[in-house]
Amino acid sequence: MRESILRAIQLGYRHFDSAALYQSEQPLGEAIAEAIDKGFITSRDQLFITSKLWCSDAHHDRVLPALQNSLHTAPGKYEFPVKKEDVVPMDLKSVWEAMEECKNSGLTKSIGVSNFSCQKLQRLLATAKIPPAVNQVEMNPLWQQKKLREFCERNGIHVTAYSPLGAKGTIWGCSQVMGCQVLNDIAKARQKTIAQVIF
């Protein structure tokens, strides 16, 4: 993974989506250090790194330690014990306040959410001192999430797409993007791949 990330930085990628759960933070950190050493970038500030707070850490007193762990990921194996009672109930207001504290203390440049609906965003915005900078959701040409995008735009929230080529083999989302005839026709007409047309 480290080599792929390093190559991506060399090619000009500047946004990396990570999470402790993905076990990608350590190789990302190693690749960034090597990219600086090799002169592909001059500092980490040239990159935009997204990480996620895992459900089991979605408690006011666990937000800061989870962020600190992400910022200082050490070598070794990761464990992610998740109990059902930790996943379902969440005090969104309290968790967001802890995230705001992390932002205010300078530990992170921005804070955001993932997979939030319009309704969930409204609940958050009603009490947030700092609105989310971004809402990361699955989105692709066949699942455009127009209502959610419009809501986010009206409220100054950026939208970041994950699985823009579809989510083949998963139980969620759309898996028919790469087989879409309309996209295939556009790609052929432009002598590109479907992925190049989407991006």
C-alpha positions as protocol buffer text, in pm:
chain_id: "A"
residue {
  index: 1
  type: MET
  ca { x: 0 y: 0 z: 0 }
}
residue {
  index: 2
  type: ARG
  ca { x: 285 y: 240 z: 85 }
}
residue {
  index: 3
  type: GLU
  ca { x: 432 y: 208 z: -266 }
}
residue {
  index: 4
  type: SER
  ca { x: 93 y: 278 z: -428 }
}
residue {
  index: 5
  type: ILE
  ca { x: 44 y: 586 z: -212 }
}
residue {
  index: 6
  type: LEU
  ca { x: 396 y: 707 z: -287 }
}
residue {
  index: 7
  type: ARG
  ca { x: 337 y: 665 z: -661 }
}
residue {
  index: 8
  type: ALA
  ca { x: 5 y: 851 z: -631 }
}
residue {
  index: 9
  type: ILE
  ca { x: 179 y: 1144 z: -461 }
}
residue {
  index: 10
  type: GLN
  ca { x: 445 y: 1144 z: -733 }
}
residue {
  index: 11
  type: LEU
  ca { x: 170 y: 1156 z: -998 }
}
residue {
  index: 12
  type: GLY
  ca { x: 3 y: 1453 z: -831 }
}
residue {
  index: 13
  type: TYR
  ca { x: -266 y: 1307 z: -607 }
}
residue {
  index: 14
  type: ARG
  ca { x: -324 y: 1541 z: -314 }
}
residue {
  index: 15
  type: HIS
  ca { x: -632 y: 1402 z: -132 }
}
residue {
  index: 16
  type: PHE
  ca { x: -608 y: 1073 z: 55 }
}
residue {
  index: 17
  type: ASP
  ca { x: -899 y: 905 z: 231 }
}
residue {
  index: 18
  type: SER
  ca { x: -791 y: 708 z: 534 }
}
residue {
  index: 19
  type: ALA
  ca { x: -917 y: 560 z: 860 }
}
residue {
  index: 20
  type: ALA
  ca { x: -776 y: 356 z: 1144 }
}
residue {
  index: 21
  type: LEU
  ca { x: -1022 y: 84 z: 1045 }
}
residue {
  index: 22
  type: TYR
  ca { x: -877 y: 66 z: 693 }
}
residue {
  index: 23
  type: GLN
  ca { x: -529 y: 7 z: 838 }
}
residue {
  index: 24
  type: SER
  ca { x: -407 y: 269 z: 592 }
}
residue {
  index: 25
  type: GLU
  ca { x: -285 y: 540 z: 827 }
}
residue {
  index: 26
  type: GLN
  ca { x: 58 y: 390 z: 893 }
}
residue {
  index: 27
  type: PRO
  ca { x: 145 y: 323 z: 526 }
}
residue {
  index: 28
  type: LEU
  ca { x: 9 y: 667 z: 438 }
}
residue {
  index: 29
  type: GLY
  ca { x: 236 y: 829 z: 698 }
}
residue {
  index: 30
  type: GLU
  ca { x: 535 y: 631 z: 572 }
}
residue {
  index: 31
  type: ALA
  ca { x: 461 y: 724 z: 211 }
}
residue {
  index: 32
  type: ILE
  ca { x: 427 y: 1093 z: 299 }
}
residue {
  index: 33
  type: ALA
  ca { x: 764 y: 1090 z: 479 }
}
residue {
  index: 34
  type: GLU
  ca { x: 927 y: 918 z: 181 }
}
residue {
  index: 35
  type: ALA
  ca { x: 760 y: 1158 z: -65 }
}
residue {
  index: 36
  type: ILE
  ca { x: 908 y: 1452 z: 125 }
}
residue {
  index: 37
  type: ASP
  ca { x: 1251 y: 1283 z: 131 }
}
residue {
  index: 38
  type: LYS
  ca { x: 1233 y: 1223 z: -245 }
}
residue {
  index: 39
  type: GLY
  ca { x: 1113 y: 1576 z: -317 }
}
residue {
  index: 40
  type: PHE
  ca { x: 770 y: 1481 z: -456 }
}
residue {
  index: 41
  type: ILE
  ca { x: 624 y: 1728 z: -206 }
}
residue {
  index: 42
  type: THR
  ca { x: 791 y: 1975 z: 28 }
}
residue {
  index: 43
  type: SER
  ca { x: 560 y: 1932 z: 327 }
}
residue {
  index: 44
  type: ARG
  ca { x: 259 y: 1739 z: 450 }
}
residue {
  index: 45
  type: ASP
  ca { x: 60 y: 2064 z: 423 }
}
residue {
  index: 46
  type: GLN
  ca { x: 47 y: 2011 z: 47 }
}
residue {
  index: 47
  type: LEU
  ca { x: -182 y: 1712 z: 105 }
}
residue {
  index: 48
  type: PHE
  ca { x: -541 y: 1689 z: 220 }
}
residue {
  index: 49
  type: ILE
  ca { x: -582 y: 1384 z: 443 }
}
residue {
  index: 50
  type: THR
  ca { x: -926 y: 1259 z: 541 }
}
residue {
  index: 51
  type: SER
  ca { x: -960 y: 1019 z: 832 }
}
residue {
  index: 52
  type: LYS
  ca { x: -1268 y: 891 z: 1006 }
}
residue {
  index: 53
  type: LEU
  ca { x: -1382 y: 849 z: 1364 }
}
residue {
  index: 54
  type: TRP
  ca { x: -1487 y: 486 z: 1402 }
}
residue {
  index: 55
  type: CYS
  ca { x: -1825 y: 410 z: 1563 }
}
residue {
  index: 56
  type: SER
  ca { x: -1672 y: 266 z: 1880 }
}
residue {
  index: 57
  type: ASP
  ca { x: -1492 y: 600 z: 1932 }
}
residue {
  index: 58
  type: ALA
  ca { x: -1806 y: 809 z: 1880 }
}
residue {
  index: 59
  type: HIS
  ca { x: -1823 y: 918 z: 2244 }
}
residue {
  index: 60
  type: HIS
  ca { x: -1719 y: 1257 z: 2378 }
}
residue {
  index: 61
  type: ASP
  ca { x: -1429 y: 1119 z: 2582 }
}
residue {
  index: 62
  type: ARG
  ca { x: -1293 y: 902 z: 2298 }
}
residue {
  index: 63
  type: VAL
  ca { x: -1275 y: 1158 z: 2016 }
}
residue {
  index: 64
  type: LEU
  ca { x: -948 y: 1324 z: 2118 }
}
residue {
  index: 65
  type: PRO
  ca { x: -763 y: 997 z: 2191 }
}
residue {
  index: 66
  type: ALA
  ca { x: -882 y: 854 z: 1858 }
}
residue {
  index: 67
  type: LEU
  ca { x: -757 y: 1162 z: 1672 }
}
residue {
  index: 68
  type: GLN
  ca { x: -427 y: 1157 z: 1858 }
}
residue {
  index: 69
  type: ASN
  ca { x: -388 y: 790 z: 1766 }
}
residue {
  index: 70
  type: SER
  ca { x: -452 y: 873 z: 1401 }
}
residue {
  index: 71
  type: LEU
  ca { x: -201 y: 1158 z: 1412 }
}
residue {
  index: 72
  type: HIS
  ca { x: 67 y: 943 z: 1575 }
}
residue {
  index: 73
  type: THR
  ca { x: 1 y: 599 z: 1434 }
}
residue {
  index: 74
  type: ALA
  ca { x: 267 y: 359 z: 1551 }
}
residue {
  index: 75
  type: PRO
  ca { x: 378 y: 43 z: 1373 }
}
residue {
  index: 76
  type: GLY
  ca { x: 197 y: -273 z: 1467 }
}
residue {
  index: 77
  type: LYS
  ca { x: -130 y: -451 z: 1433 }
}
residue {
  index: 78
  type: TYR
  ca { x: -462 y: -282 z: 1483 }
}
residue {
  index: 79
  type: GLU
  ca { x: -754 y: -411 z: 1680 }
}
residue {
  index: 80
  type: PHE
  ca { x: -1108 y: -283 z: 1640 }
}
residue {
  index: 81
  type: PRO
  ca { x: -1336 y: -431 z: 1904 }
}
residue {
  index: 82
  type: VAL
  ca { x: -1686 y: -322 z: 1818 }
}
residue {
  index: 83
  type: LYS
  ca { x: -1982 y: -400 z: 2037 }
}
residue {
  index: 84
  type: LYS
  ca { x: -2334 y: -350 z: 1908 }
}
residue {
  index: 85
  type: GLU
  ca { x: -2415 y: -117 z: 2197 }
}
residue {
  index: 86
  type: ASP
  ca { x: -2123 y: 105 z: 2094 }
}
residue {
  index: 87
  type: VAL
  ca { x: -2235 y: 130 z: 1733 }
}
residue {
  index: 88
  type: VAL
  ca { x: -2606 y: 207 z: 1762 }
}
residue {
  index: 89
  type: PRO
  ca { x: -2640 y: 472 z: 2034 }
}
residue {
  index: 90
  type: MET
  ca { x: -2447 y: 791 z: 1979 }
}
residue {
  index: 91
  type: ASP
  ca { x: -2482 y: 1133 z: 2135 }
}
residue {
  index: 92
  type: LEU
  ca { x: -2420 y: 1331 z: 1817 }
}
residue {
  index: 93
  type: LYS
  ca { x: -2415 y: 1668 z: 1995 }
}
residue {
  index: 94
  type: SER
  ca { x: -2154 y: 1555 z: 2247 }
}
residue {
  index: 95
  type: VAL
  ca { x: -1937 y: 1384 z: 1986 }
}
residue {
  index: 96
  type: TRP
  ca { x: -1948 y: 1691 z: 1761 }
}
residue {
  index: 97
  type: GLU
  ca { x: -1854 y: 1917 z: 2052 }
}
residue {
  index: 98
  type: ALA
  ca { x: -1546 y: 1699 z: 2110 }
}
residue {
  index: 99
  type: MET
  ca { x: -1460 y: 1724 z: 1741 }
}
residue {
  index: 100
  type: GLU
  ca { x: -1498 y: 2103 z: 1760 }
}
residue {
  index: 101
  type: GLU
  ca { x: -1256 y: 2101 z: 2055 }
}
residue {
  index: 102
  type: CYS
  ca { x: -1003 y: 1913 z: 1840 }
}
residue {
  index: 103
  type: LYS
  ca { x: -1044 y: 2173 z: 1564 }
}
residue {
  index: 104
  type: ASN
  ca { x: -1021 y: 2466 z: 1806 }
}
residue {
  index: 105
  type: SER
  ca { x: -704 y: 2325 z: 1962 }
}
residue {
  index: 106
  type: GLY
  ca { x: -540 y: 2309 z: 1619 }
}
residue {
  index: 107
  type: LEU
  ca { x: -512 y: 1930 z: 1600 }
}
residue {
  index: 108
  type: THR
  ca { x: -705 y: 1926 z: 1273 }
}
residue {
  index: 109
  type: LYS
  ca { x: -771 y: 2183 z: 1002 }
}
residue {
  index: 110
  type: SER
  ca { x: -1127 y: 2074 z: 933 }
}
residue {
  index: 111
  type: ILE
  ca { x: -1393 y: 1843 z: 1071 }
}
residue {
  index: 112
  type: GLY
  ca { x: -1665 y: 1669 z: 878 }
}
residue {
  index: 113
  type: VAL
  ca { x: -1904 y: 1378 z: 863 }
}
residue {
  index: 114
  type: SER
  ca { x: -1962 y: 1069 z: 655 }
}
residue {
  index: 115
  type: ASN
  ca { x: -2288 y: 919 z: 532 }
}
residue {
  index: 116
  type: PHE
  ca { x: -2506 y: 1191 z: 685 }
}
residue {
  index: 117
  type: SER
  ca { x: -2854 y: 1240 z: 542 }
}
residue {
  index: 118
  type: CYS
  ca { x: -3018 y: 1582 z: 512 }
}
residue {
  index: 119
  type: GLN
  ca { x: -3211 y: 1511 z: 831 }
}
residue {
  index: 120
  type: LYS
  ca { x: -2900 y: 1413 z: 1026 }
}
residue {
  index: 121
  type: LEU
  ca { x: -2716 y: 1720 z: 896 }
}
residue {
  index: 122
  type: GLN
  ca { x: -3006 y: 1943 z: 1005 }
}
residue {
  index: 123
  type: ARG
  ca { x: -2986 y: 1797 z: 1357 }
}
residue {
  index: 124
  type: LEU
  ca { x: -2613 y: 1861 z: 1365 }
}
residue {
  index: 125
  type: LEU
  ca { x: -2634 y: 2215 z: 1226 }
}
residue {
  index: 126
  type: ALA
  ca { x: -2896 y: 2307 z: 1486 }
}
residue {
  index: 127
  type: THR
  ca { x: -2637 y: 2280 z: 1766 }
}
residue {
  index: 128
  type: ALA
  ca { x: -2296 y: 2297 z: 1597 }
}
residue {
  index: 129
  type: LYS
  ca { x: -2070 y: 2594 z: 1662 }
}
residue {
  index: 130
  type: ILE
  ca { x: -1853 y: 2483 z: 1369 }
}
residue {
  index: 131
  type: PRO
  ca { x: -2044 y: 2337 z: 1074 }
}
residue {
  index: 132
  type: PRO
  ca { x: -1903 y: 2028 z: 905 }
}
residue {
  index: 133
  type: ALA
  ca { x: -1662 y: 2115 z: 625 }
}
residue {
  index: 134
  type: VAL
  ca { x: -1748 y: 1800 z: 431 }
}
residue {
  index: 135
  type: ASN
  ca { x: -1996 y: 1513 z: 410 }
}
residue {
  index: 136
  type: GLN
  ca { x: -1841 y: 1204 z: 253 }
}
residue {
  index: 137
  type: VAL
  ca { x: -2102 y: 983 z: 86 }
}
residue {
  index: 138
  type: GLU
  ca { x: -2121 y: 718 z: -181 }
}
residue {
  index: 139
  type: MET
  ca { x: -2193 y: 893 z: -507 }
}
residue {
  index: 140
  type: ASN
  ca { x: -2149 y: 809 z: -873 }
}
residue {
  index: 141
  type: PRO
  ca { x: -2318 y: 884 z: -1208 }
}
residue {
  index: 142
  type: LEU
  ca { x: -2594 y: 633 z: -1134 }
}
residue {
  index: 143
  type: TRP
  ca { x: -2645 y: 745 z: -773 }
}
residue {
  index: 144
  type: GLN
  ca { x: -2611 y: 1122 z: -782 }
}
residue {
  index: 145
  type: GLN
  ca { x: -2768 y: 1212 z: -445 }
}
residue {
  index: 146
  type: LYS
  ca { x: -2910 y: 1537 z: -588 }
}
residue {
  index: 147
  type: LYS
  ca { x: -3122 y: 1635 z: -285 }
}
residue {
  index: 148
  type: LEU
  ca { x: -2831 y: 1579 z: -46 }
}
residue {
  index: 149
  type: ARG
  ca { x: -2584 y: 1767 z: -270 }
}
residue {
  index: 150
  type: GLU
  ca { x: -2824 y: 2063 z: -293 }
}
residue {
  index: 151
  type: PHE
  ca { x: -2873 y: 2066 z: 85 }
}
residue {
  index: 152
  type: CYS
  ca { x: -2498 y: 2058 z: 141 }
}
residue {
  index: 153
  type: GLU
  ca { x: -2438 y: 2336 z: -112 }
}
residue {
  index: 154
  type: ARG
  ca { x: -2701 y: 2560 z: 55 }
}
residue {
  index: 155
  type: ASN
  ca { x: -2528 y: 2504 z: 389 }
}
residue {
  index: 156
  type: GLY
  ca { x: -2168 y: 2547 z: 274 }
}
residue {
  index: 157
  type: ILE
  ca { x: -2079 y: 2180 z: 320 }
}
residue {
  index: 158
  type: HIS
  ca { x: -1851 y: 2022 z: 61 }
}
residue {
  index: 159
  type: VAL
  ca { x: -1940 y: 1675 z: -65 }
}
residue {
  index: 160
  type: THR
  ca { x: -1673 y: 1413 z: -120 }
}
residue {
  index: 161
  type: ALA
  ca { x: -1766 y: 1097 z: -310 }
}
residue {
  index: 162
  type: TYR
  ca { x: -1649 y: 752 z: -224 }
}
residue {
  index: 163
  type: SER
  ca { x: -1692 y: 460 z: -464 }
}
residue {
  index: 164
  type: PRO
  ca { x: -1732 y: 695 z: -766 }
}
residue {
  index: 165
  type: LEU
  ca { x: -1689 y: 395 z: -994 }
}
residue {
  index: 166
  type: GLY
  ca { x: -1952 y: 198 z: -802 }
}
residue {
  index: 167
  type: ALA
  ca { x: -1922 y: -47 z: -519 }
}
residue {
  index: 168
  type: LYS
  ca { x: -1906 y: -383 z: -693 }
}
residue {
  index: 169
  type: GLY
  ca { x: -1921 y: -677 z: -457 }
}
residue {
  index: 170
  type: THR
  ca { x: -2068 y: -484 z: -167 }
}
residue {
  index: 171
  type: ILE
  ca { x: -2409 y: -504 z: -7 }
}
residue {
  index: 172
  type: TRP
  ca { x: -2458 y: -128 z: -33 }
}
residue {
  index: 173
  type: GLY
  ca { x: -2478 y: 120 z: -311 }
}
residue {
  index: 174
  type: CYS
  ca { x: -2466 y: 81 z: -686 }
}
residue {
  index: 175
  type: SER
  ca { x: -2249 y: -171 z: -863 }
}
residue {
  index: 176
  type: GLN
  ca { x: -2352 y: -107 z: -1224 }
}
residue {
  index: 177
  type: VAL
  ca { x: -2147 y: 203 z: -1307 }
}
residue {
  index: 178
  type: MET
  ca { x: -1872 y: 33 z: -1505 }
}
residue {
  index: 179
  type: GLY
  ca { x: -2130 y: -159 z: -1708 }
}
residue {
  index: 180
  type: CYS
  ca { x: -2350 y: 142 z: -1788 }
}
residue {
  index: 181
  type: GLN
  ca { x: -2412 y: 158 z: -2164 }
}
residue {
  index: 182
  type: VAL
  ca { x: -2450 y: 538 z: -2171 }
}
residue {
  index: 183
  type: LEU
  ca { x: -2114 y: 585 z: -1998 }
}
residue {
  index: 184
  type: ASN
  ca { x: -1960 y: 324 z: -2226 }
}
residue {
  index: 185
  type: ASP
  ca { x: -2089 y: 509 z: -2535 }
}
residue {
  index: 186
  type: ILE
  ca { x: -1951 y: 841 z: -2407 }
}
residue {
  index: 187
  type: ALA
  ca { x: -1615 y: 678 z: -2331 }
}
residue {
  index: 188
  type: LYS
  ca { x: -1592 y: 521 z: -2677 }
}
residue {
  index: 189
  type: ALA
  ca { x: -1684 y: 848 z: -2848 }
}
residue {
  index: 190
  type: ARG
  ca { x: -1408 y: 1027 z: -2659 }
}
residue {
  index: 191
  type: GLN
  ca { x: -1160 y: 739 z: -2684 }
}
residue {
  index: 192
  type: LYS
  ca { x: -1138 y: 719 z: -2306 }
}
residue {
  index: 193
  type: THR
  ca { x: -1217 y: 465 z: -2038 }
}
residue {
  index: 194
  type: ILE
  ca { x: -1534 y: 492 z: -1831 }
}
residue {
  index: 195
  type: ALA
  ca { x: -1319 y: 586 z: -1531 }
}
residue {
  index: 196
  type: GLN
  ca { x: -1159 y: 871 z: -1729 }
}
residue {
  index: 197
  type: VAL
  ca { x: -1504 y: 998 z: -1831 }
}
residue {
  index: 198
  type: ILE
  ca { x: -1624 y: 999 z: -1469 }
}
residue {
  index: 199
  type: PHE
  ca { x: -1316 y: 1176 z: -1338 }
}
